[in-house]
């Protein structure tokens, strides 16, 4: 085993790559170009990574996955605790300093769920997932909870049914145009189009007394391919569970916002919690949804509302009338986070954190355990190298999170509890959350984009024997060539350019959220997917047998994920200078600013056009007299939007990046070795760069989210909104707020620029 040795920082090789040098072609991936390393240390690092790869075993991943997914492991289940103890024992066996940290959280579980069609005919919904022939896990009933949506309200309600498509704002506007009011009624929506929690939230806001969410076969059933067990897609009684808490306000325990839910924490009353809904919500299968939708009358739904069930889709309301009951146990339950550390040798107070959640809705084989066992395999090999003398320069922290599925509970409570220490020490968080066959997907802080590309070019795809970077590039180019969305075409163009492949901005939906968007810790989310089908997401059919048949039969993508993440962890932990390239972020910020200007222009043009159409009675004249549709509500007039403060701050940042580039080039040309004290200062500056993109006051209406560049959308849930304070105000036509947050965000960008200028001054001092 190679033991890494600490060497003085060689600016010629290190600073150019670490702090914003121009992109190098992806074909040039020699050790000397490894981001953040001098030529000598890069060569040693490459040998270390080869040794790491050689010790990874698919047999471990298969064995651990089968064991950890053998019983239901949702929060509060016996197997959830047993898995925590198993993971703790493994970390200790691997040589890590490990412990279990517990939190007490509000976690509702169903005591009674019922759904009946009571008019014009009668139907009792199944509300369970029957066994699948050949899959023994689906025969298990002990500790399996019925399908439900966590953090919906309790209720026993009866009302006429209204079909609301995806249940998003535009869908309610369409219902209104047809004269359909959901007040006092029960809404049925289909999964897709947006995050599930928005569907009952908007139904509640529009006066509905209950909400049903069903899986239409168009999204993940027989429209996509053969259903399980013949194929991988959702069978007729498969149900997608999931949380409907208002996580876009804040994730974590609804009763302890901003503080860790320790045993003695001060808690809100349930009635005062802002993230718990008031109306009952139930997820149902398309088998149960079919007789309900067949019973609907009213107008024929628009073309875009129609799924793949063999019927005409009507909007209602009535004559279908349904009765639904949700009664829950609202007790506190214990969750178990497993935290493991390998202490750093020269920079122990800079932490590289890597995590994956462990809890599932039932068995949770693909989501999340497939990537959790890859994390364990990484830990096994890192621990073996540590025992043989390797010492990372920075401390490595691994987290096995509990309670992610109901609302990012384990990670959020841990981050809130340790916020002060993490703000001082954490420089990176790397997240995974399920993996399968296919293509590398990565999102996160754009200062990490070049690092991800270098790692992707160094790892071989097991199915094609080319690098995962090369395979992803081919996938993006062919997808764009064969059609698809404007986004797909843009990605194809970027891939064809030969430069770095772009990584996505992060919204929410997994455990990176508290790290990135609450504390401002640079973060990544990675995984493989896109092949092997789908259809068992959040259902009782996400079993070991399904995964082994369709998702990763040889368990080789689990190994490949471990190679990718292991490199990210080791390079961040061992680099002389943290391997981040901030010019990539600056360029992305300029792109986001361009999108804001386009949004302003498009909104203004659309507003003016709508006003012209309304004023000329065009909507009235175009409507079918036998099936009338009212014109849309008149949009508000659009005043002048002042984006100049933000424009100027982003332009100044670009100029400061040029000055920075000139400073390190001067040092590079001199061949100067930076003294250790200055090297330490430089690392401290780099480690805090992402935090300078936060504002203590947070975003409007949701102060928990403090990042001013990346946030989940209030009306997208998981989906990201970039420059969210301004973008969401524009989209919601809150004109004064848009102008206000252009200024707020500009000040944040100025703070980020000040950090870059401090680094420039440090280089000039050299």
Secondary structure, 3 states (H helix, E strand, C coil): CCCCCCCCCECCCHHHHHCCCCCCCCCCCCHHHCCCCCHHHHHHHHHHHHHHHHCCCHHHHHHHHHHHCCCCCCCCCHHHHHHHHHHHHHHHHCCCEEEEEEEEEECCEEEEEEEEEEECCCEECCCCCCCCCCCHHHHCCCCCCCCCEECCCCEEEEEEEEECCCCCHHHHHHHHHCCCCCCCCEEEEECCCCCHHHHHHHHHHCCCCEEEEECCHHHHCCCCCCECCCCCECCCCCCCCEECCCCCCCCCCCCCCCCCCCCCCCCCCHHHCCCCCCCEEEEECHHHHHHHHHCCCECECCHHHCCCCCCCCECEEEEEEEEEEEEEECCEEEEEEEEEEECCCCEEEEEEEEEEECCCCCCCHHHHHHHHHHHHHHHHHHHHHHHCCCCCCEEEEEEEECCHHHHCHHHHHHHHHCHHHHHHHEEEEEEECCCCCEEEEEEECHHHHHHHHHHHHHCECCCCCCEHHHHHHHHHHHHHHCCCCHHHHHHHHHHHCCCCCCCECCCCCCCCHHHHHHCCCCEEEEEEEECCCCCCCCCCCCCHHHHHHHHCCCCHHHHHHHHHHHHHHHHHHHCCCCCCCHHHHHHHHHHHHHHHHHHHHHHHHHHHHHHHHHHCCHHHHHCECCECCCCCCCCCCCCCCCCHHHHHHHHHHHHHHHHHHHHHHHHHHHCCECCHHHHHHHHHHHHCCHHHHECCCCECCECCCCECCEEECCCCCCCEEECHHHHHHHHCCCHHHHHHHHHHHHHHHHHHHHHHHHHHHHHHHC
